[in-house]
């Protein structure tokens, strides 16, 4: 007979053994020896990590009080031919003992196990344990219930605020929010966006010429520099010449920046593949870490796929999925429409009235500016989170599914970042991989120190943030540039705190406070008032 050695073990099925009536043989063996081994060919023990049943011999020590209790139970119930003993605590073993009772099996034998598990002599405390919310164990526990509670509380509180806002101010969303007659004036921007594929086509022609050895490497670099620069300056020129809607200008600049990043990756990757091909031709031994599975080739098909794929890093072949899940794509599209509507509602119903009733944060009363920033921080944070979910999760996954693009690591768990530097490595994986591949490591290979390489990466990021906001607004106050460059001292501060306190979440709190609570609302107010002042002067 197998008896569980601990009162709190879970997940072990009952073991059966055939006993003679009266239990006299059991008493004789009890007096003869202190330890006995019982082998039963019909006895099975189920591994808690597997569904396979294996035969094993269980060594039972007579010296333990648990076995004495078990033998006494067998003597008291001599009319039974079988004794089934679950784990010592059948309440914790609910997946097995409870199923036996539900299935109508031998209830009396389960009652015998209950009598064993709840005897006062069975220890209730056997090992050192932490409370679930202790700092040492909090990340090893599942907090799904608390997450559901937070969702319920957020829905309840924000539903009340929405109803209160509608009762107080009414419906503030205008009929021309999504489309107005002014949007018809943005047709130059639309034409500019449709003509952007000219630049990838020109880059392909250059790569074909160098493959056929019609031009030299210096000429290739010069032509690619002209093409990539024109791909960025052409939309800037169109936006500045046209009095377009800010949203249209931001969209065009985002497309232009994506095209520029892709063209740089395309040029840099092909240059490196040509260098590797030359090294192989010379017979040089290359490290195993270099991926030479994809030989150097210039294919228009691979370039066209790269330009529409949800990645910024070029390679001749990508991991692909087997098929397209059409029903899954439809569900994601429905979510995308819903969350886009939520963003529009928050912007029109909450953010616009707050911004219109505010003063310039650098020219008005300090306390009033702090109040406006804090009041704007919550709806702005909601919009930012919805934007992240819509773009990085829904849209990029939809695009990847339609193109059967396999690598869908578009973000990591940035919400758990302990430092600002860790956050920037986790939240936007396409841009992070591009920075690492085409800026950070090339700087290190050219002897630039690590700190300077990080500073260069933030400088490039700050330039593109400024272009995407300042150009559509026709305002060049460098607020976005300064905001991104201010992340550098925050990186140093949070890294210092992390190294000093170890496993500290102070860096995560600093990120949430400066980036989402203070930084973004401040930039919104600055750009809004500068935009209104510019329009007032032009009128």
DOMARTI-994568 format. One record per residue (C-alpha): residue number from 1; x, y, z. Coordinates in steps of 0.05 Angstrom, whole numbers, plus 32768, in hexadecimal, padded with zeros to 4 digits. Each point is the difference from the previous one (the first is absolute). Layout:
BEGIN
NUM | X | Y | Z .
...
//
This chain:
BEGIN
1 | 8000 | 8000 | 8000 .
2 | 801C | 8043 | 7FEC .
3 | 7FF7 | 803A | 802F .
4 | 8011 | 8048 | 7FEF .
5 | 8038 | 801A | 802B .
6 | 7FE6 | 8047 | 8005 .
7 | 7FBE | 801C | 8015 .
8 | 8003 | 8037 | 7FCB .
9 | 8016 | 7FDA | 7FC2 .
10 | 7FD1 | 8009 | 7FC5 .
11 | 7FF4 | 7FE0 | 7FBE .
12 | 800D | 7FB6 | 8015 .
13 | 7FCC | 7FCC | 7FEF .
14 | 7FEC | 7FCC | 8031 .
15 | 8027 | 7FBE | 8004 .
16 | 7FDA | 7FC0 | 800E .
17 | 801A | 7FC1 | 8022 .
18 | 7FDB | 7FBF | 8011 .
19 | 8000 | 7FF1 | 804B .
20 | 7FE9 | 7FC1 | 8023 .
21 | 7FC2 | 8003 | 802A .
22 | 800A | 800E | 8049 .
23 | 8045 | 8020 | 7FF7 .
24 | 8025 | 7FC9 | 802A .
25 | 8038 | 7FFA | 7FCC .
26 | 800A | 804A | 8003 .
27 | 8009 | 7FFF | 804C .
28 | 8032 | 7FC6 | 7FFB .
29 | 802A | 8026 | 7FCE .
30 | 7FFC | 803E | 802D .
31 | 801F | 7FDA | 803A .
32 | 8035 | 7FDC | 7FD7 .
33 | 8024 | 8038 | 7FDC .
34 | 8005 | 804C | 8000 .
35 | 8001 | 800A | 7FB5 .
36 | 7FDC | 7FD7 | 7FCA .
37 | 7FFA | 8006 | 7FB6 .
38 | 7FBE | 7FF0 | 7FDF .
39 | 8000 | 7FF5 | 7FB4 .
40 | 7FBD | 7FFE | 7FDD .
41 | 7FFD | 7FF3 | 7FB6 .
42 | 7FBB | 801F | 7FFB .
43 | 8015 | 8040 | 8025 .
44 | 8009 | 803F | 7FD6 .
45 | 8019 | 8045 | 8012 .
46 | 7FF0 | 803A | 7FD2 .
47 | 8037 | 8033 | 7FF5 .
48 | 7FE3 | 8046 | 800E .
49 | 8024 | 801B | 7FC3 .
50 | 7FEA | 7FC9 | 7FD0 .
51 | 7FC4 | 7FD6 | 7FEF .
52 | 8028 | 7FBF | 7FFA .
53 | 7FF8 | 7FCC | 8037 .
54 | 803E | 7FDB | 8018 .
55 | 800A | 7FC6 | 802F .
56 | 802D | 800D | 803C .
57 | 8010 | 7FE2 | 8043 .
58 | 7FF2 | 802D | 803B .
59 | 8029 | 7FF8 | 803F .
60 | 7FD6 | 8009 | 803F .
61 | 8021 | 800F | 8042 .
62 | 7FDC | 7FE4 | 803C .
63 | 8020 | 8033 | 802E .
64 | 7FD4 | 8038 | 7FE6 .
65 | 7FC1 | 8012 | 8024 .
66 | 7FDB | 8006 | 7FBD .
67 | 800A | 7FB5 | 7FF2 .
68 | 7FE9 | 7FED | 8046 .
69 | 7FC0 | 8027 | 7FF3 .
70 | 7FF7 | 7FDE | 7FBD .
71 | 8009 | 7FBA | 801E .
72 | 7FD0 | 8010 | 8037 .
73 | 7FCD | 8017 | 7FCC .
74 | 8009 | 7FBF | 7FDB .
75 | 7FF5 | 7FD7 | 803F .
76 | 7FC1 | 8027 | 8012 .
77 | 7FE2 | 7FF3 | 7FBC .
78 | 8014 | 7FB7 | 7FF6 .
79 | 7FC2 | 7FF0 | 7FD7 .
80 | 801D | 8028 | 7FC5 .
81 | 802D | 7FDE | 7FCF .
82 | 8020 | 803F | 7FE4 .
83 | 8018 | 8042 | 801E .
84 | 8009 | 803B | 7FD3 .
85 | 8029 | 8039 | 801E .
86 | 8005 | 8042 | 7FDD .
87 | 8033 | 8035 | 8011 .
88 | 8001 | 8011 | 8049 .
89 | 7FD6 | 803E | 7FF5 .
90 | 7FC5 | 7FF0 | 7FD2 .
91 | 7FE8 | 8047 | 8001 .
92 | 803F | 8018 | 7FDD .
93 | 7FFD | 7FC4 | 7FD2 .
94 | 7FBE | 8017 | 7FE2 .
95 | 8010 | 7FEC | 7FB9 .
96 | 8003 | 7FB5 | 8012 .
97 | 7FDA | 7FF1 | 8040 .
98 | 7FC7 | 802D | 7FEC .
99 | 7FFA | 7FDF | 7FBD .
100 | 7FFB | 7FBC | 8020 .
101 | 7FC7 | 8016 | 802C .
102 | 7FDE | 8022 | 7FC5 .
103 | 8006 | 7FC1 | 7FD7 .
104 | 7FDD | 7FD7 | 8036 .
105 | 803C | 7FD4 | 8011 .
106 | 800F | 7FE3 | 8045 .
107 | 7FEC | 8038 | 802F .
108 | 8012 | 7FD8 | 803E .
109 | 8049 | 7FFA | 7FEC .
110 | 8002 | 804C | 7FF3 .
111 | 7FE4 | 800A | 8045 .
112 | 8039 | 7FD6 | 801C .
113 | 8031 | 802F | 7FDD .
114 | 7FDB | 803C | 801F .
115 | 8008 | 7FE0 | 8045 .
116 | 804B | 7FFA | 7FF4 .
117 | 8009 | 8046 | 7FE4 .
118 | 7FDD | 8025 | 8039 .
119 | 801C | 7FDC | 803D .
120 | 801C | 8032 | 8032 .
121 | 8044 | 7FDE | 7FFF .
122 | 800B | 800E | 7FB6 .
123 | 802D | 803E | 7FFA .
124 | 7FDE | 803C | 7FE0 .
125 | 8040 | 8028 | 7FF5 .
126 | 8039 | 7FDC | 7FDD .
127 | 802B | 8033 | 7FDA .
128 | 8011 | 804A | 7FFC .
129 | 7FCE | 8027 | 7FD5 .
130 | 7FF6 | 8048 | 7FEB .
131 | 7FBF | 8026 | 7FFE .
132 | 7FE7 | 8008 | 7FB8 .
133 | 8009 | 804C | 8002 .
134 | 8045 | 7FFF | 8021 .
135 | 8036 | 8024 | 7FD9 .
136 | 8028 | 7FBF | 7FF6 .
137 | 7FC4 | 7FD9 | 7FE5 .
138 | 7FD5 | 8033 | 7FDE .
139 | 801C | 7FF4 | 7FBA .
140 | 7FFA | 7FB4 | 8007 .
141 | 7FB5 | 8004 | 800B .
142 | 7FC8 | 8008 | 7FCF .
143 | 7FD9 | 8041 | 8009 .
144 | 7FCA | 7FF4 | 7FCC .
145 | 7FC9 | 800C | 8032 .
146 | 801E | 8043 | 8016 .
147 | 8007 | 8013 | 7FB6 .
148 | 7FB6 | 7FF0 | 7FF5 .
149 | 7FEF | 8029 | 803D .
150 | 8027 | 803C | 7FE5 .
151 | 7FDB | 7FFA | 7FBE .
152 | 7FBD | 7FFE | 8022 .
153 | 8012 | 803D | 802B .
154 | 801A | 8026 | 7FC4 .
155 | 7FC1 | 7FF2 | 7FD8 .
156 | 7FD3 | 8014 | 803A .
157 | 8025 | 8040 | 8011 .
158 | 800A | 8017 | 7FB8 .
159 | 7FB8 | 7FEF | 7FEE .
160 | 7FE9 | 802F | 8038 .
161 | 8030 | 8036 | 7FE8 .
162 | 7FE7 | 7FF9 | 7FB8 .
163 | 7FB7 | 8006 | 8015 .
164 | 8011 | 803B | 802D .
165 | 8025 | 8022 | 7FC7 .
166 | 7FC7 | 7FF5 | 7FCF .
167 | 7FCD | 801B | 8031 .
168 | 802B | 803E | 800E .
169 | 801B | 8012 | 7FBB .
170 | 7FD6 | 7FD7 | 7FCF .
171 | 801A | 7FDF | 7FC1 .
172 | 803E | 8027 | 7FEB .
173 | 8015 | 7FD6 | 7FC3 .
174 | 7FF3 | 8027 | 7FC0 .
175 | 7FE3 | 7FE1 | 7FC1 .
176 | 803F | 8010 | 7FD9 .
177 | 802F | 7FDC | 802F .
178 | 8011 | 7FC7 | 7FD0 .
179 | 7FF6 | 8025 | 7FBF .
180 | 7FF4 | 8049 | 7FED .
181 | 8003 | 802C | 7FC4 .
182 | 8044 | 8018 | 8017 .
183 | 801B | 7FB9 | 7FF7 .
184 | 7FF7 | 8009 | 7FB4 .
185 | 8039 | 8031 | 8002 .
186 | 802F | 7FC8 | 8016 .
187 | 8002 | 7FE0 | 7FBB .
188 | 8049 | 8017 | 7FF5 .
189 | 8013 | 7FD8 | 803D .
190 | 7FDB | 7FC4 | 7FE6 .
191 | 8023 | 8005 | 7FBD .
192 | 8043 | 8007 | 8024 .
193 | 7FF1 | 7FC1 | 8028 .
194 | 7FED | 7FD9 | 7FC1 .
195 | 8042 | 8015 | 7FDE .
196 | 802D | 7FEA | 8039 .
197 | 800C | 7FBA | 7FE0 .
198 | 802B | 8024 | 7FCC .
199 | 8039 | 8003 | 8031 .
200 | 8003 | 7FB5 | 800F .
201 | 7FFD | 7FF3 | 7FB5 .
202 | 803B | 802F | 7FF6 .
203 | 8027 | 7FDC | 8037 .
204 | 7FF3 | 7FBE | 7FDD .
205 | 801B | 801B | 7FBF .
206 | 8040 | 8016 | 8023 .
207 | 8009 | 7FBC | 8020 .
208 | 7FF6 | 7FDE | 7FBD .
209 | 8035 | 802D | 7FE1 .
210 | 8033 | 7FF0 | 8035 .
211 | 7FEF | 7FB6 | 7FFB .
212 | 8010 | 8003 | 7FB6 .
213 | 803F | 8028 | 8013 .
214 | 7FED | 803C | 7FD6 .
215 | 800E | 8030 | 8039 .
216 | 8032 | 8000 | 803A .
217 | 7FF3 | 8000 | 804A .
218 | 800C | 804B | 800C .
219 | 7FCE | 8010 | 7FC9 .
220 | 7FCE | 7FCF | 801F .
221 | 8006 | 8022 | 8044 .
222 | 7FF7 | 8045 | 7FE1 .
223 | 7FC2 | 7FEB | 7FD9 .
224 | 7FE0 | 7FDE | 803D .
225 | 800E | 803F | 8029 .
226 | 7FDC | 802A | 7FCC .
227 | 7FC5 | 7FD0 | 7FFC .
228 | 7FF5 | 7FF9 | 804B .
229 | 8008 | 804B | 800C .
230 | 7FCE | 8010 | 7FC8 .
231 | 7FCE | 7FCD | 801D .
232 | 8000 | 8028 | 8041 .
233 | 8004 | 8048 | 7FE5 .
234 | 7FCB | 7FF7 | 7FCA .
235 | 7FC6 | 7FF6 | 8032 .
236 | 801B | 8037 | 802C .
237 | 7FFE | 8030 | 7FC5 .
238 | 7FB9 | 7FEC | 7FED .
239 | 7FE6 | 8008 | 8047 .
240 | 8020 | 8044 | 800B .
241 | 7FE5 | 801A | 7FBD .
242 | 7FB9 | 7FE8 | 800E .
243 | 7FD1 | 8017 | 8037 .
244 | 7FE9 | 7FBB | 8013 .
245 | 7FE0 | 7FE0 | 803C .
246 | 8032 | 7FEE | 8037 .
247 | 7FE9 | 7FB7 | 8001 .
248 | 800C | 7FF8 | 7FB5 .
249 | 8045 | 801E | 8006 .
250 | 8012 | 7FD2 | 803A .
251 | 7FE9 | 7FC4 | 7FD9 .
252 | 802A | 8013 | 7FC3 .
253 | 803D | 800D | 802A .
254 | 7FF9 | 7FBD | 8022 .
255 | 7FFE | 7FDE | 7FBC .
256 | 803C | 8028 | 7FE9 .
257 | 8029 | 7FEE | 803D .
258 | 7FEF | 7FB7 | 7FF8 .
259 | 8016 | 8002 | 7FB7 .
260 | 8041 | 8022 | 8015 .
261 | 800F | 7FCC | 8036 .
262 | 7FF1 | 7FC7 | 7FD0 .
263 | 802C | 801D | 7FC9 .
264 | 803A | 8009 | 8031 .
265 | 7FF9 | 7FB7 | 8016 .
266 | 7FFB | 7FE9 | 7FB7 .
267 | 803F | 8026 | 7FED .
268 | 8028 | 7FED | 803E .
269 | 7FED | 7FB6 | 7FFC .
270 | 8011 | 7FFA | 7FB7 .
271 | 8043 | 8023 | 800C .
272 | 8010 | 7FCF | 8037 .
273 | 7FEB | 7FC4 | 7FD6 .
274 | 802E | 8017 | 7FC8 .
275 | 8039 | 8005 | 8032 .
276 | 7FF2 | 7FBA | 8019 .
277 | 7FFD | 7FE5 | 7FB9 .
278 | 8043 | 801F | 7FF0 .
279 | 801E | 7FE2 | 803F .
280 | 7FE6 | 7FBB | 7FED .
281 | 801C | 8007 | 7FBA .
282 | 8044 | 8011 | 801E .
283 | 7FFD | 7FC1 | 802B .
284 | 7FFD | 8024 | 8043 .
285 | 7FE6 | 7FD9 | 803B .
286 | 7FC1 | 8020 | 801B .
287 | 7FE6 | 7FF8 | 8048 .
288 | 7FC8 | 7FCF | 800B .
289 | 7FD5 | 8038 | 801D .
290 | 7FFA | 8020 | 7FBB .
291 | 7FC2 | 7FEA | 7FDC .
292 | 8016 | 7FED | 7FBA .
293 | 7FC3 | 7FD5 | 7FF1 .
294 | 7FE4 | 8037 | 7FD2 .
295 | 8031 | 800E | 7FC7 .
296 | 8006 | 8046 | 7FE3 .
297 | 7FCA | 800C | 7FCC .
298 | 7FD6 | 803A | 7FE9 .
299 | 7FB7 | 7FED | 7FF7 .
300 | 7FC7 | 8030 | 7FF3 .
301 | 7FCF | 7FCF | 8020 .
302 | 8027 | 7FFF | 8042 .
303 | 8003 | 804C | 8000 .
304 | 7FB6 | 8008 | 7FF2 .
305 | 7FEF | 7FCF | 8038 .
306 | 802F | 8025 | 8030 .
307 | 7FE1 | 8044 | 7FF1 .
308 | 7FBB | 7FE8 | 8017 .
309 | 8016 | 7FCF | 8036 .
310 | 7FF9 | 8014 | 8049 .
311 | 804C | 8007 | 800A .
312 | 8036 | 8034 | 7FF5 .
313 | 803A | 7FCF | 7FF8 .
314 | 800C | 7FE5 | 7FBA .
315 | 8012 | 7FB8 | 7FF1 .
316 | 7FF5 | 7FD7 | 7FC1 .
317 | 7FD3 | 7FCD | 8023 .
318 | 7FD3 | 8002 | 803E .
319 | 7FDF | 7FCA | 802A .
320 | 7FBA | 7FF4 | 7FE4 .
321 | 7FC1 | 7FE1 | 801C .
322 | 7FDB | 7FC8 | 7FDD .
323 | 7FBE | 8023 | 7FF1 .
324 | 7FD5 | 803E | 800D .
325 | 7FCC | 7FFB | 8037 .
326 | 7FC7 | 8028 | 7FE1 .
327 | 7FD1 | 7FFD | 803C .
328 | 8039 | 8017 | 802E .
329 | 800E | 803B | 7FD2 .
330 | 7FB7 | 8015 | 8002 .
331 | 7FFF | 7FFE | 804C .
332 | 803E | 802B | 8004 .
333 | 7FE3 | 8032 | 7FCE .
334 | 7FC2 | 8006 | 802C .
335 | 802C | 800E | 803D .
336 | 8027 | 8033 | 7FD8 .
337 | 7FC1 | 8026 | 7FEC .
338 | 7FE6 | 7FFF | 8048 .
339 | 8040 | 8019 | 8020 .
340 | 800B | 8034 | 7FCB .
341 | 7FBA | 801A | 8010 .
342 | 8012 | 8000 | 804A .
343 | 803D | 802B | 7FF1 .
344 | 7FD7 | 8031 | 7FD7 .
345 | 7FCC | 8005 | 8037 .
346 | 8034 | 800E | 8036 .
347 | 8024 | 8034 | 7FD5 .
348 | 7FC1 | 8027 | 7FED .
349 | 7FD9 | 7FF8 | 8041 .
350 | 8038 | 8009 | 8033 .
351 | 8043 | 8017 | 7FE5 .
352 | 7FE9 | 8037 | 7FD1 .
353 | 7FD6 | 8025 | 8034 .
354 | 8038 | 7FFB | 8033 .
355 | 8033 | 801B | 7FCF .
356 | 7FD3 | 8038 | 7FE7 .
357 | 7FF3 | 8018 | 8047 .
358 | 804A | 8001 | 8013 .
359 | 8037 | 8034 | 7FFD .
360 | 8046 | 7FF9 | 7FE5 .
361 | 8024 | 7FD6 | 8034 .
362 | 803F | 802B | 7FFC .
363 | 7FDD | 8044 | 8001 .
364 | 7FC6 | 7FF8 | 8030 .
365 | 7FF7 | 7FF3 | 804A .
366 | 802C | 7FC5 | 8018 .
367 | 7FCB | 7FDF | 802C .
368 | 7FCC | 8008 | 7FCA .
369 | 802F | 7FDF | 7FCE .
370 | 800E | 7FC6 | 802F .
371 | 7FB5 | 7FF7 | 800A .
372 | 7FF4 | 7FFE | 7FB4 .
373 | 8039 | 7FCF | 7FF5 .
374 | 7FE7 | 7FD1 | 8036 .
375 | 7FB8 | 8005 | 7FE7 .
376 | 8018 | 7FF1 | 7FB9 .
377 | 802D | 7FC7 | 8015 .
378 | 7FCA | 7FCB | 800B .
379 | 7FDA | 8006 | 7FBD .
380 | 8043 | 8009 | 7FDC .
381 | 8019 | 7FC0 | 8020 .
382 | 7FC1 | 7FDB | 7FE9 .
383 | 800A | 8019 | 7FB9 .
384 | 8049 | 7FEC | 8001 .
385 | 7FF0 | 7FBA | 8019 .
386 | 7FC9 | 7FF8 | 7FCC .
387 | 8031 | 8018 | 7FCA .
388 | 8033 | 7FCD | 8015 .
389 | 7FCC | 7FC8 | 8000 .
390 | 7FE3 | 8015 | 7FBD .
391 | 8041 | 8008 | 7FDB .
392 | 8033 | 7FD1 | 801F .
393 | 7FD0 | 7FC7 | 8010 .
394 | 7FC4 | 8003 | 7FD2 .
395 | 8018 | 8022 | 7FC0 .
396 | 8046 | 7FE1 | 7FFD .
397 | 7FE3 | 7FBB | 800F .
398 | 7FCA | 8009 | 7FCA .
399 | 8035 | 8015 | 7FCE .
400 | 802C | 7FC6 | 8014 .
401 | 7FC7 | 7FCF | 7FFA .
402 | 7FED | 8019 | 7FBA .
403 | 8049 | 7FFB | 7FEA .
404 | 800C | 7FBF | 8027 .
405 | 8039 | 8023 | 8024 .
406 | 8018 | 7FD1 | 8036 .
407 | 8028 | 8029 | 8032 .
408 | 7FCB | 8028 | 8026 .
409 | 8029 | 8018 | 803A .
410 | 7FEB | 8048 | 7FF6 .
411 | 8007 | 8010 | 804B .
412 | 8014 | 7FDF | 8041 .
413 | 7FEA | 800A | 8047 .
414 | 8014 | 804A | 8003 .
415 | 7FCF | 800C | 8038 .
416 | 802F | 7FD9 | 802F .
417 | 803F | 8028 | 7FEC .
418 | 8029 | 8012 | 803D .
419 | 8028 | 8036 | 7FDC .
420 | 7FF1 | 8032 | 7FC9 .
421 | 8035 | 7FE0 | 7FD5 .
422 | 7FDE | 7FBD | 8007 .
423 | 7FBD | 801F | 7FED .
424 | 801D | 801B | 7FBF .
425 | 801B | 7FBB | 7FF0 .
426 | 7FBD | 7FDE | 800B .
427 | 7FC6 | 802B | 7FEA .
428 | 800E | 8009 | 7FB5 .
429 | 8026 | 7FC3 | 7FE7 .
430 | 8002 | 8012 | 7FB5 .
431 | 8022 | 8043 | 800E .
432 | 802C | 7FE1 | 8036 .
433 | 8019 | 7FCA | 7FD1 .
434 | 800E | 8034 | 7FCB .
435 | 8027 | 802C | 8031 .
436 | 8029 | 7FC5 | 8019 .
437 | 800E | 7FE6 | 7FBB .
438 | 800F | 8040 | 7FDA .
439 | 8017 | 8033 | 8035 .
440 | 8015 | 7FE2 | 8043 .
441 | 802C | 7FC6 | 7FEB .
442 | 801E | 8024 | 7FC4 .
443 | 8016 | 8037 | 8030 .
444 | 801F | 7FCC | 802F .
445 | 8024 | 7FDE | 7FC6 .
446 | 801E | 8043 | 7FED .
447 | 801C | 800B | 8046 .
448 | 7FCB | 802F | 801B .
449 | 7FF3 | 7FF6 | 804B .
450 | 7FC0 | 7FE0 | 8017 .
451 | 7FE5 | 803F | 8022 .
452 | 800C | 802A | 7FC2 .
453 | 7FDF | 7FCB | 7FD4 .
454 | 7FC1 | 8003 | 802C .
455 | 8001 | 804C | 7FFC .
456 | 8004 | 7FFC | 7FB4 .
457 | 7FC5 | 7FD0 | 7FFF .
458 | 7FD6 | 802F | 802A .
459 | 8015 | 803B | 7FD5 .
460 | 7FE7 | 7FDE | 7FC0 .
461 | 7FBF | 7FED | 8024 .
462 | 7FF7 | 8048 | 8018 .
463 | 8009 | 801B | 7FB9 .
464 | 7FCA | 7FD3 | 7FE4 .
465 | 7FD0 | 8010 | 803A .
466 | 800A | 8049 | 7FF1 .
467 | 7FF4 | 7FF7 | 7FB6 .
468 | 7FC0 | 7FD9 | 800A .
469 | 7FE2 | 8036 | 802D .
470 | 8021 | 8043 | 7FEF .
471 | 7FF9 | 7FFB | 7FB4 .
472 | 7FB4 | 7FF3 | 7FFF .
473 | 7FF6 | 8036 | 8034 .
474 | 802E | 8031 | 7FDB .
475 | 8022 | 800D | 8044 .
476 | 804A | 7FF6 | 800C .
477 | 8007 | 800B | 804B .
478 | 8024 | 7FBD | 800B .
479 | 7FD1 | 7FEB | 8038 .
480 | 7FFE | 7FB8 | 7FE8 .
481 | 804B | 7FFF | 7FF4 .
482 | 800D | 801A | 8047 .
483 | 7FCF | 7FCE | 801D .
484 | 8024 | 7FC4 | 7FE1 .
485 | 8045 | 801A | 8011 .
486 | 7FEA | 8009 | 8049 .
487 | 7FF9 | 7FB4 | 8001 .
488 | 804C | 7FFB | 8002 .
489 | 8008 | 801B | 8048 .
490 | 7FC4 | 7FD6 | 8015 .
491 | 8024 | 7FC3 | 7FE4 .
492 | 803C | 8011 | 802B .
493 | 7FD6 | 800D | 803E .
494 | 7FD6 | 7FC0 | 7FFB .
495 | 803E | 7FD6 | 7FF0 .
496 | 8022 | 801C | 803E .
497 | 7FC3 | 7FF0 | 802B .
498 | 7FFA | 7FBA | 7FE3 .
499 | 804A | 7FF1 | 800E .
500 | 7FFC | 801C | 8046 .
501 | 7FBF | 7FE2 | 801A .
502 | 7FFD | 7FC1 | 7FD4 .
503 | 7FBC | 7FE7 | 7FE9 .
504 | 7FE3 | 8045 | 800B .
505 | 7FC2 | 8019 | 7FDC .
506 | 8013 | 8049 | 800B .
507 | 8016 | 8005 | 7FB7 .
508 | 7FBD | 7FE6 | 7FE8 .
509 | 7FDC | 8035 | 802A .
510 | 802D | 8037 | 7FE6 .
511 | 7FF1 | 7FEB | 7FB9 .
512 | 7FB5 | 8000 | 800B .
513 | 8003 | 8043 | 8022 .
514 | 802D | 8027 | 7FD2 .
515 | 7FED | 7FE1 | 7FBD .
516 | 7FB5 | 7FF4 | 8007 .
517 | 7FE9 | 802D | 803A .
518 | 802B | 803D | 7FF7 .
519 | 8025 | 7FFE | 7FBD .
520 | 7FC9 | 7FF2 | 7FCD .
521 | 7FCB | 802F | 801E .
522 | 8034 | 8038 | 8003 .
523 | 8012 | 7FF5 | 7FB6 .
524 | 7FB7 | 8000 | 7FED .
525 | 7FF4 | 8043 | 8022 .
526 | 8040 | 801F | 7FE4 .
527 | 7FF1 | 7FEC | 7FB8 .
528 | 7FB7 | 8013 | 8005 .
529 | 800C | 8046 | 8019 .
530 | 8039 | 800C | 7FCF .
531 | 7FD3 | 7FE7 | 7FC8 .
532 | 7FC8 | 802E | 8015 .
533 | 802F | 803B | 8006 .
534 | 801B | 7FF2 | 7FBA .
535 | 7FBA | 7FFD | 7FE2 .
536 | 7FEE | 8040 | 8024 .
537 | 803C | 8024 | 7FE2 .
538 | 7FF3 | 7FE6 | 7FB9 .
539 | 7FB7 | 8015 | 8004 .
//
